[in-house]
Amino acid sequence: MLGLHFVSNGKIPQSDARIYSLLFHMRNSSDYDDFIYCDKAMVEDYIPKAEAFIEHIKELIAIETEESHT
């Protein structure tokens, strides 16, 4: 749904959608798979990507909120 409603119209870059998908998959795997392995280097690599995704979403919310009030 992220791709359909936000990536296809350019509101969210495809790179953000890819990182979201990867992190979502990893999170689901950690909940439902028997074993999942993440080392410190892997986690440290994803932290800035996740933070950048969050910042893009905050910017999008601010834009959408501003547009709905005008």
PyMOL Python script that loads the backbone (N, CA, C, O; Angstrom):
from pymol import cmd

cmd.read_pdbstr("""\
ATOM      1  N   MET A   1       0.817  -1.187   0.000  1.00  0.00           N
ATOM      2  CA  MET A   1       0.000   0.000   0.000  1.00  0.00           C
ATOM      3  C   MET A   1       0.872   1.267   0.000  1.00  0.00           C
ATOM      4  O   MET A   1       0.491   2.304  -0.544  1.00  0.00           O
ATOM      5  N   LEU A   2       2.033   1.153   0.617  1.00  0.00           N
ATOM      6  CA  LEU A   2       2.951   2.290   0.633  1.00  0.00           C
ATOM      7  C   LEU A   2       3.323   2.673  -0.793  1.00  0.00           C
ATOM      8  O   LEU A   2       3.295   3.849  -1.156  1.00  0.00           O
ATOM      9  N   GLY A   3       3.669   1.679  -1.594  1.00  0.00           N
ATOM     10  CA  GLY A   3       4.033   1.936  -2.990  1.00  0.00           C
ATOM     11  C   GLY A   3       2.877   2.483  -3.796  1.00  0.00           C
ATOM     12  O   GLY A   3       3.049   3.400  -4.599  1.00  0.00           O
ATOM     13  N   LEU A   4       1.710   1.927  -3.586  1.00  0.00           N
ATOM     14  CA  LEU A   4       0.531   2.335  -4.339  1.00  0.00           C
ATOM     15  C   LEU A   4       0.125   3.775  -4.043  1.00  0.00           C
ATOM     16  O   LEU A   4      -0.197   4.534  -4.957  1.00  0.00           O
ATOM     17  N   HIS A   5       0.140   4.143  -2.787  1.00  0.00           N
ATOM     18  CA  HIS A   5      -0.383   5.453  -2.402  1.00  0.00           C
ATOM     19  C   HIS A   5       0.664   6.553  -2.248  1.00  0.00           C
ATOM     20  O   HIS A   5       0.324   7.736  -2.250  1.00  0.00           O
ATOM     21  N   PHE A   6       1.932   6.173  -2.115  1.00  0.00           N
ATOM     22  CA  PHE A   6       2.937   7.198  -1.850  1.00  0.00           C
ATOM     23  C   PHE A   6       4.139   7.176  -2.790  1.00  0.00           C
ATOM     24  O   PHE A   6       4.676   8.232  -3.124  1.00  0.00           O
ATOM     25  N   VAL A   7       4.566   6.000  -3.217  1.00  0.00           N
ATOM     26  CA  VAL A   7       5.729   5.921  -4.102  1.00  0.00           C
ATOM     27  C   VAL A   7       5.328   6.216  -5.538  1.00  0.00           C
ATOM     28  O   VAL A   7       6.022   6.946  -6.245  1.00  0.00           O
ATOM     29  N   SER A   8       4.209   5.648  -5.967  1.00  0.00           N
ATOM     30  CA  SER A   8       3.794   5.803  -7.368  1.00  0.00           C
ATOM     31  C   SER A   8       3.523   7.257  -7.747  1.00  0.00           C
ATOM     32  O   SER A   8       3.662   7.624  -8.913  1.00  0.00           O
ATOM     33  N   ASN A   9       3.142   8.080  -6.787  1.00  0.00           N
ATOM     34  CA  ASN A   9       2.890   9.490  -7.086  1.00  0.00           C
ATOM     35  C   ASN A   9       4.050  10.401  -6.678  1.00  0.00           C
ATOM     36  O   ASN A   9       3.936  11.626  -6.732  1.00  0.00           O
ATOM     37  N   GLY A  10       5.172   9.787  -6.267  1.00  0.00           N
ATOM     38  CA  GLY A  10       6.377  10.555  -5.978  1.00  0.00           C
ATOM     39  C   GLY A  10       6.434  11.195  -4.607  1.00  0.00           C
ATOM     40  O   GLY A  10       7.349  11.973  -4.334  1.00  0.00           O
ATOM     41  N   LYS A  11       5.480  10.891  -3.735  1.00  0.00           N
ATOM     42  CA  LYS A  11       5.515  11.486  -2.401  1.00  0.00           C
ATOM     43  C   LYS A  11       6.609  10.882  -1.528  1.00  0.00           C
ATOM     44  O   LYS A  11       7.148  11.549  -0.644  1.00  0.00           O
ATOM     45  N   ILE A  12       6.928   9.631  -1.779  1.00  0.00           N
ATOM     46  CA  ILE A  12       7.995   8.957  -1.055  1.00  0.00           C
ATOM     47  C   ILE A  12       8.940   8.353  -2.086  1.00  0.00           C
ATOM     48  O   ILE A  12       8.485   7.684  -3.015  1.00  0.00           O
ATOM     49  N   PRO A  13      10.254   8.575  -1.943  1.00  0.00           N
ATOM     50  CA  PRO A  13      11.205   7.991  -2.897  1.00  0.00           C
ATOM     51  C   PRO A  13      11.197   6.461  -2.828  1.00  0.00           C
ATOM     52  O   PRO A  13      10.947   5.879  -1.773  1.00  0.00           O
ATOM     53  N   GLN A  14      11.469   5.837  -3.941  1.00  0.00           N
ATOM     54  CA  GLN A  14      11.495   4.382  -4.008  1.00  0.00           C
ATOM     55  C   GLN A  14      12.538   3.807  -3.047  1.00  0.00           C
ATOM     56  O   GLN A  14      12.343   2.725  -2.493  1.00  0.00           O
ATOM     57  N   SER A  15      13.635   4.524  -2.851  1.00  0.00           N
ATOM     58  CA  SER A  15      14.667   4.047  -1.921  1.00  0.00           C
ATOM     59  C   SER A  15      14.121   3.956  -0.496  1.00  0.00           C
ATOM     60  O   SER A  15      14.477   3.038   0.243  1.00  0.00           O
ATOM     61  N   ASP A  16      13.263   4.897  -0.104  1.00  0.00           N
ATOM     62  CA  ASP A  16      12.638   4.846   1.220  1.00  0.00           C
ATOM     63  C   ASP A  16      11.701   3.653   1.324  1.00  0.00           C
ATOM     64  O   ASP A  16      11.658   2.984   2.357  1.00  0.00           O
ATOM     65  N   ALA A  17      10.960   3.388   0.274  1.00  0.00           N
ATOM     66  CA  ALA A  17      10.039   2.253   0.284  1.00  0.00           C
ATOM     67  C   ALA A  17      10.804   0.941   0.405  1.00  0.00           C
ATOM     68  O   ALA A  17      10.354   0.017   1.081  1.00  0.00           O
ATOM     69  N   ARG A  18      11.963   0.860  -0.252  1.00  0.00           N
ATOM     70  CA  ARG A  18      12.774  -0.363  -0.171  1.00  0.00           C
ATOM     71  C   ARG A  18      13.281  -0.585   1.261  1.00  0.00           C
ATOM     72  O   ARG A  18      13.228  -1.703   1.772  1.00  0.00           O
ATOM     73  N   ILE A  19      13.770   0.478   1.902  1.00  0.00           N
ATOM     74  CA  ILE A  19      14.287   0.312   3.259  1.00  0.00           C
ATOM     75  C   ILE A  19      13.148  -0.033   4.216  1.00  0.00           C
ATOM     76  O   ILE A  19      13.326  -0.852   5.118  1.00  0.00           O
ATOM     77  N   TYR A  20      11.979   0.584   4.027  1.00  0.00           N
ATOM     78  CA  TYR A  20      10.822   0.263   4.861  1.00  0.00           C
ATOM     79  C   TYR A  20      10.457  -1.212   4.696  1.00  0.00           C
ATOM     80  O   TYR A  20      10.222  -1.911   5.681  1.00  0.00           O
ATOM     81  N   SER A  21      10.411  -1.676   3.461  1.00  0.00           N
ATOM     82  CA  SER A  21      10.058  -3.063   3.185  1.00  0.00           C
ATOM     83  C   SER A  21      11.060  -4.023   3.824  1.00  0.00           C
ATOM     84  O   SER A  21      10.672  -5.024   4.427  1.00  0.00           O
ATOM     85  N   LEU A  22      12.332  -3.716   3.692  1.00  0.00           N
ATOM     86  CA  LEU A  22      13.364  -4.556   4.276  1.00  0.00           C
ATOM     87  C   LEU A  22      13.248  -4.597   5.799  1.00  0.00           C
ATOM     88  O   LEU A  22      13.285  -5.673   6.395  1.00  0.00           O
ATOM     89  N   LEU A  23      13.109  -3.444   6.422  1.00  0.00           N
ATOM     90  CA  LEU A  23      13.001  -3.396   7.879  1.00  0.00           C
ATOM     91  C   LEU A  23      11.721  -4.063   8.371  1.00  0.00           C
ATOM     92  O   LEU A  23      11.725  -4.720   9.411  1.00  0.00           O
ATOM     93  N   PHE A  24      10.627  -3.900   7.631  1.00  0.00           N
ATOM     94  CA  PHE A  24       9.361  -4.546   7.990  1.00  0.00           C
ATOM     95  C   PHE A  24       9.521  -6.067   7.929  1.00  0.00           C
ATOM     96  O   PHE A  24       9.062  -6.787   8.816  1.00  0.00           O
ATOM     97  N   HIS A  25      10.180  -6.541   6.871  1.00  0.00           N
ATOM     98  CA  HIS A  25      10.418  -7.977   6.734  1.00  0.00           C
ATOM     99  C   HIS A  25      11.289  -8.494   7.880  1.00  0.00           C
ATOM    100  O   HIS A  25      11.006  -9.549   8.448  1.00  0.00           O
ATOM    101  N   MET A  26      12.333  -7.763   8.217  1.00  0.00           N
ATOM    102  CA  MET A  26      13.213  -8.178   9.304  1.00  0.00           C
ATOM    103  C   MET A  26      12.464  -8.210  10.638  1.00  0.00           C
ATOM    104  O   MET A  26      12.664  -9.112  11.452  1.00  0.00           O
ATOM    105  N   ARG A  27      11.615  -7.234  10.846  1.00  0.00           N
ATOM    106  CA  ARG A  27      10.855  -7.186  12.093  1.00  0.00           C
ATOM    107  C   ARG A  27       9.886  -8.365  12.168  1.00  0.00           C
ATOM    108  O   ARG A  27       9.784  -9.013  13.209  1.00  0.00           O
ATOM    109  N   ASN A  28       9.175  -8.650  11.075  1.00  0.00           N
ATOM    110  CA  ASN A  28       8.263  -9.791  11.063  1.00  0.00           C
ATOM    111  C   ASN A  28       9.020 -11.099  11.264  1.00  0.00           C
ATOM    112  O   ASN A  28       8.555 -11.987  11.978  1.00  0.00           O
ATOM    113  N   SER A  29      10.175 -11.214  10.639  1.00  0.00           N
ATOM    114  CA  SER A  29      10.989 -12.416  10.801  1.00  0.00           C
ATOM    115  C   SER A  29      11.399 -12.604  12.252  1.00  0.00           C
ATOM    116  O   SER A  29      11.398 -13.722  12.768  1.00  0.00           O
ATOM    117  N   SER A  30      11.748 -11.507  12.902  1.00  0.00           N
ATOM    118  CA  SER A  30      12.173 -11.618  14.301  1.00  0.00           C
ATOM    119  C   SER A  30      11.019 -12.056  15.199  1.00  0.00           C
ATOM    120  O   SER A  30      11.244 -12.680  16.236  1.00  0.00           O
ATOM    121  N   ASP A  31       9.791 -11.734  14.809  1.00  0.00           N
ATOM    122  CA  ASP A  31       8.628 -12.138  15.597  1.00  0.00           C
ATOM    123  C   ASP A  31       8.179 -13.571  15.310  1.00  0.00           C
ATOM    124  O   ASP A  31       7.772 -14.288  16.225  1.00  0.00           O
ATOM    125  N   TYR A  32       8.250 -13.988  14.047  1.00  0.00           N
ATOM    126  CA  TYR A  32       7.580 -15.224  13.657  1.00  0.00           C
ATOM    127  C   TYR A  32       8.492 -16.349  13.183  1.00  0.00           C
ATOM    128  O   TYR A  32       8.060 -17.501  13.167  1.00  0.00           O
ATOM    129  N   ASP A  33       9.721 -16.070  12.798  1.00  0.00           N
ATOM    130  CA  ASP A  33      10.625 -17.129  12.372  1.00  0.00           C
ATOM    131  C   ASP A  33      11.287 -17.764  13.594  1.00  0.00           C
ATOM    132  O   ASP A  33      11.351 -17.164  14.667  1.00  0.00           O
ATOM    133  N   ASP A  34      11.772 -18.981  13.410  1.00  0.00           N
ATOM    134  CA  ASP A  34      12.430 -19.670  14.525  1.00  0.00           C
ATOM    135  C   ASP A  34      13.723 -18.976  14.930  1.00  0.00           C
ATOM    136  O   ASP A  34      14.009 -18.815  16.117  1.00  0.00           O
ATOM    137  N   PHE A  35      14.510 -18.560  13.917  1.00  0.00           N
ATOM    138  CA  PHE A  35      15.795 -17.919  14.201  1.00  0.00           C
ATOM    139  C   PHE A  35      16.009 -16.775  13.225  1.00  0.00           C
ATOM    140  O   PHE A  35      15.658 -16.871  12.049  1.00  0.00           O
ATOM    141  N   ILE A  36      16.587 -15.695  13.727  1.00  0.00           N
ATOM    142  CA  ILE A  36      17.024 -14.598  12.865  1.00  0.00           C
ATOM    143  C   ILE A  36      18.301 -14.052  13.476  1.00  0.00           C
ATOM    144  O   ILE A  36      18.432 -13.953  14.696  1.00  0.00           O
ATOM    145  N   TYR A  37      19.227 -13.705  12.624  1.00  0.00           N
ATOM    146  CA  TYR A  37      20.518 -13.220  13.107  1.00  0.00           C
ATOM    147  C   TYR A  37      20.750 -11.805  12.592  1.00  0.00           C
ATOM    148  O   TYR A  37      20.631 -11.546  11.395  1.00  0.00           O
ATOM    149  N   CYS A  38      21.075 -10.907  13.489  1.00  0.00           N
ATOM    150  CA  CYS A  38      21.486  -9.544  13.141  1.00  0.00           C
ATOM    151  C   CYS A  38      22.723  -9.229  13.964  1.00  0.00           C
ATOM    152  O   CYS A  38      22.721  -9.362  15.188  1.00  0.00           O
ATOM    153  N   ASP A  39      23.768  -8.815  13.285  1.00  0.00           N
ATOM    154  CA  ASP A  39      24.953  -8.434  14.032  1.00  0.00           C
ATOM    155  C   ASP A  39      24.983  -6.916  14.224  1.00  0.00           C
ATOM    156  O   ASP A  39      24.190  -6.187  13.629  1.00  0.00           O
ATOM    157  N   LYS A  40      25.888  -6.467  15.043  1.00  0.00           N
ATOM    158  CA  LYS A  40      25.977  -5.048  15.382  1.00  0.00           C
ATOM    159  C   LYS A  40      26.203  -4.186  14.144  1.00  0.00           C
ATOM    160  O   LYS A  40      25.596  -3.123  14.015  1.00  0.00           O
ATOM    161  N   ALA A  41      27.064  -4.628  13.236  1.00  0.00           N
ATOM    162  CA  ALA A  41      27.355  -3.846  12.028  1.00  0.00           C
ATOM    163  C   ALA A  41      26.107  -3.693  11.156  1.00  0.00           C
ATOM    164  O   ALA A  41      25.871  -2.626  10.589  1.00  0.00           O
ATOM    165  N   MET A  42      25.313  -4.755  11.050  1.00  0.00           N
ATOM    166  CA  MET A  42      24.089  -4.694  10.248  1.00  0.00           C
ATOM    167  C   MET A  42      23.107  -3.678  10.844  1.00  0.00           C
ATOM    168  O   MET A  42      22.530  -2.856  10.133  1.00  0.00           O
ATOM    169  N   VAL A  43      22.936  -3.757  12.146  1.00  0.00           N
ATOM    170  CA  VAL A  43      22.009  -2.847  12.811  1.00  0.00           C
ATOM    171  C   VAL A  43      22.498  -1.404  12.688  1.00  0.00           C
ATOM    172  O   VAL A  43      21.709  -0.501  12.410  1.00  0.00           O
ATOM    173  N   GLU A  44      23.785  -1.188  12.894  1.00  0.00           N
ATOM    174  CA  GLU A  44      24.326   0.168  12.791  1.00  0.00           C
ATOM    175  C   GLU A  44      24.194   0.724  11.374  1.00  0.00           C
ATOM    176  O   GLU A  44      24.086   1.937  11.198  1.00  0.00           O
ATOM    177  N   ASP A  45      24.202  -0.134  10.377  1.00  0.00           N
ATOM    178  CA  ASP A  45      24.009   0.299   8.993  1.00  0.00           C
ATOM    179  C   ASP A  45      22.577   0.742   8.737  1.00  0.00           C
ATOM    180  O   ASP A  45      22.346   1.671   7.964  1.00  0.00           O
ATOM    181  N   TYR A  46      21.609   0.085   9.381  1.00  0.00           N
ATOM    182  CA  TYR A  46      20.200   0.390   9.133  1.00  0.00           C
ATOM    183  C   TYR A  46      19.669   1.563   9.954  1.00  0.00           C
ATOM    184  O   TYR A  46      18.668   2.170   9.574  1.00  0.00           O
ATOM    185  N   ILE A  47      20.304   1.885  11.048  1.00  0.00           N
ATOM    186  CA  ILE A  47      19.812   2.976  11.905  1.00  0.00           C
ATOM    187  C   ILE A  47      19.707   4.302  11.142  1.00  0.00           C
ATOM    188  O   ILE A  47      18.640   4.916  11.178  1.00  0.00           O
ATOM    189  N   PRO A  48      20.744   4.774  10.458  1.00  0.00           N
ATOM    190  CA  PRO A  48      20.586   6.052   9.743  1.00  0.00           C
ATOM    191  C   PRO A  48      19.563   5.974   8.608  1.00  0.00           C
ATOM    192  O   PRO A  48      18.901   6.965   8.299  1.00  0.00           O
ATOM    193  N   LYS A  49      19.433   4.804   7.992  1.00  0.00           N
ATOM    194  CA  LYS A  49      18.432   4.647   6.928  1.00  0.00           C
ATOM    195  C   LYS A  49      17.026   4.730   7.499  1.00  0.00           C
ATOM    196  O   LYS A  49      16.146   5.359   6.910  1.00  0.00           O
ATOM    197  N   ALA A  50      16.816   4.102   8.635  1.00  0.00           N
ATOM    198  CA  ALA A  50      15.506   4.167   9.287  1.00  0.00           C
ATOM    199  C   ALA A  50      15.208   5.592   9.747  1.00  0.00           C
ATOM    200  O   ALA A  50      14.081   6.068   9.610  1.00  0.00           O
ATOM    201  N   GLU A  51      16.208   6.267  10.287  1.00  0.00           N
ATOM    202  CA  GLU A  51      16.018   7.653  10.730  1.00  0.00           C
ATOM    203  C   GLU A  51      15.688   8.566   9.548  1.00  0.00           C
ATOM    204  O   GLU A  51      14.851   9.460   9.669  1.00  0.00           O
ATOM    205  N   ALA A  52      16.340   8.344   8.412  1.00  0.00           N
ATOM    206  CA  ALA A  52      16.048   9.144   7.219  1.00  0.00           C
ATOM    207  C   ALA A  52      14.628   8.891   6.741  1.00  0.00           C
ATOM    208  O   ALA A  52      13.933   9.824   6.337  1.00  0.00           O
ATOM    209  N   PHE A  53      14.193   7.642   6.783  1.00  0.00           N
ATOM    210  CA  PHE A  53      12.818   7.310   6.404  1.00  0.00           C
ATOM    211  C   PHE A  53      11.831   8.042   7.314  1.00  0.00           C
ATOM    212  O   PHE A  53      10.856   8.625   6.839  1.00  0.00           O
ATOM    213  N   ILE A  54      12.084   8.009   8.603  1.00  0.00           N
ATOM    214  CA  ILE A  54      11.205   8.686   9.562  1.00  0.00           C
ATOM    215  C   ILE A  54      11.149  10.180   9.280  1.00  0.00           C
ATOM    216  O   ILE A  54      10.073  10.775   9.337  1.00  0.00           O
ATOM    217  N   GLU A  55      12.278  10.792   8.981  1.00  0.00           N
ATOM    218  CA  GLU A  55      12.308  12.224   8.668  1.00  0.00           C
ATOM    219  C   GLU A  55      11.499  12.529   7.400  1.00  0.00           C
ATOM    220  O   GLU A  55      10.779  13.526   7.354  1.00  0.00           O
ATOM    221  N   HIS A  56      11.613  11.678   6.374  1.00  0.00           N
ATOM    222  CA  HIS A  56      10.815  11.895   5.163  1.00  0.00           C
ATOM    223  C   HIS A  56       9.327  11.803   5.463  1.00  0.00           C
ATOM    224  O   HIS A  56       8.535  12.576   4.923  1.00  0.00           O
ATOM    225  N   ILE A  57       8.944  10.876   6.308  1.00  0.00           N
ATOM    226  CA  ILE A  57       7.535  10.729   6.670  1.00  0.00           C
ATOM    227  C   ILE A  57       7.064  11.954   7.452  1.00  0.00           C
ATOM    228  O   ILE A  57       5.963  12.451   7.215  1.00  0.00           O
ATOM    229  N   LYS A  58       7.883  12.443   8.379  1.00  0.00           N
ATOM    230  CA  LYS A  58       7.522  13.654   9.135  1.00  0.00           C
ATOM    231  C   LYS A  58       7.338  14.839   8.189  1.00  0.00           C
ATOM    232  O   LYS A  58       6.402  15.622   8.350  1.00  0.00           O
ATOM    233  N   GLU A  59       8.227  14.973   7.202  1.00  0.00           N
ATOM    234  CA  GLU A  59       8.113  16.063   6.226  1.00  0.00           C
ATOM    235  C   GLU A  59       6.833  15.918   5.410  1.00  0.00           C
ATOM    236  O   GLU A  59       6.143  16.904   5.152  1.00  0.00           O
ATOM    237  N   LEU A  60       6.520  14.707   5.009  1.00  0.00           N
ATOM    238  CA  LEU A  60       5.306  14.456   4.240  1.00  0.00           C
ATOM    239  C   LEU A  60       4.065  14.788   5.061  1.00  0.00           C
ATOM    240  O   LEU A  60       3.124  15.390   4.544  1.00  0.00           O
ATOM    241  N   ILE A  61       4.054  14.404   6.323  1.00  0.00           N
ATOM    242  CA  ILE A  61       2.924  14.723   7.200  1.00  0.00           C
ATOM    243  C   ILE A  61       2.774  16.232   7.339  1.00  0.00           C
ATOM    244  O   ILE A  61       1.660  16.753   7.286  1.00  0.00           O
ATOM    245  N   ALA A  62       3.885  16.935   7.517  1.00  0.00           N
ATOM    246  CA  ALA A  62       3.840  18.393   7.652  1.00  0.00           C
ATOM    247  C   ALA A  62       3.281  19.034   6.385  1.00  0.00           C
ATOM    248  O   ALA A  62       2.463  19.951   6.459  1.00  0.00           O
ATOM    249  N   ILE A  63       3.719  18.556   5.231  1.00  0.00           N
ATOM    250  CA  ILE A  63       3.229  19.102   3.956  1.00  0.00           C
ATOM    251  C   ILE A  63       1.739  18.824   3.799  1.00  0.00           C
ATOM    252  O   ILE A  63       0.970  19.717   3.443  1.00  0.00           O
ATOM    253  N   GLU A  64       1.336  17.588   4.065  1.00  0.00           N
ATOM    254  CA  GLU A  64      -0.070  17.208   3.929  1.00  0.00           C
ATOM    255  C   GLU A  64      -0.940  18.000   4.907  1.00  0.00           C
ATOM    256  O   GLU A  64      -2.039  18.431   4.557  1.00  0.00           O
ATOM    257  N   THR A  65      -0.448  18.189   6.122  1.00  0.00           N
ATOM    258  CA  THR A  65      -1.194  18.954   7.120  1.00  0.00           C
ATOM    259  C   THR A  65      -1.334  20.405   6.698  1.00  0.00           C
ATOM    260  O   THR A  65      -2.412  20.990   6.810  1.00  0.00           O
ATOM    261  N   GLU A  66      -0.247  20.985   6.214  1.00  0.00           N
ATOM    262  CA  GLU A  66      -0.266  22.378   5.754  1.00  0.00           C
ATOM    263  C   GLU A  66      -1.222  22.556   4.571  1.00  0.00           C
ATOM    264  O   GLU A  66      -1.975  23.528   4.525  1.00  0.00           O
ATOM    265  N   GLU A  67      -1.194  21.627   3.622  1.00  0.00           N
ATOM    266  CA  GLU A  67      -2.064  21.715   2.459  1.00  0.00           C
ATOM    267  C   GLU A  67      -3.536  21.552   2.838  1.00  0.00           C
ATOM    268  O   GLU A  67      -4.403  22.155   2.205  1.00  0.00           O
ATOM    269  N   SER A  68      -3.824  20.760   3.842  1.00  0.00           N
ATOM    270  CA  SER A  68      -5.216  20.565   4.239  1.00  0.00           C
ATOM    271  C   SER A  68      -5.773  21.770   4.992  1.00  0.00           C
ATOM    272  O   SER A  68      -6.990  21.920   5.102  1.00  0.00           O
ATOM    273  N   HIS A  69      -4.904  22.620   5.506  1.00  0.00           N
ATOM    274  CA  HIS A  69      -5.345  23.811   6.225  1.00  0.00           C
ATOM    275  C   HIS A  69      -5.408  25.061   5.352  1.00  0.00           C
ATOM    276  O   HIS A  69      -5.814  26.128   5.813  1.00  0.00           O
ATOM    277  N   THR A  70      -5.007  24.925   4.095  1.00  0.00           N
ATOM    278  CA  THR A  70      -5.050  26.104   3.209  1.00  0.00           C
ATOM    279  C   THR A  70      -6.203  26.028   2.257  1.00  0.00           C
ATOM    280  O   THR A  70      -6.391  26.932   1.442  1.00  0.00           O
TER     281      THR A  70
END
""", "prot")
cmd.dss("prot")
cmd.show_as("cartoon", "prot")
cmd.util.cbc("prot")
cmd.orient("prot")
